[in-house]
Amino acid sequence: MARSAEKRGKEETKVAEKKVKATGKPAGGARGGITAPVTPSAELAEIVGKEDLPRSEVVKKMWDYIKKNDLQDAKDRRQINADDKLGKIFNKKSVSMFEMNKHLSAHLTAKKA
């Protein structure tokens, strides 16, 4: 039976993340940008840790933090209500899940090859 596209995508991401962690260099191919290692700012490091990691892993850790601390708005789950740590990143009390990546970009520095 054929694997689903979602499952294949997750497997490709895991392989690329392993390569990035092992070599410290961006993965090749179409997934290179999202798996390239980035360095979080001090404010973002309070949530995701200080080590360099792929942008996809930063987003995953952000969602883990948001869900663990029940920061999604009860009425509109697309809205994220900032606590003290997220307030330093978002500079707002609430952002939409679609805005989150824009705010994260300001707190991530790409490693130079």
Number of C-alpha atoms within 10 A of each C-alpha: 3 5 7 8 9 9 10 12 12 11 12 13 20 13 13 22 25 14 17 21 17 9 10 16 16 23 23 13 8 8 15 17 15 17 26 26 28 23 20 25 17 14 16 21 17 12 17 21 16 14 10 22 22 24 22 17 18 24 15 13 15 18 16 14 15 18 12 9 10 12 18 20 15 11 7 9 12 13 18 25 20 20 15 8 13 22 15 13 19 22 11 12 13 19 19 15 14 11 13 17 15 11 14 18 14 13 18 19 13 16 14 9 7
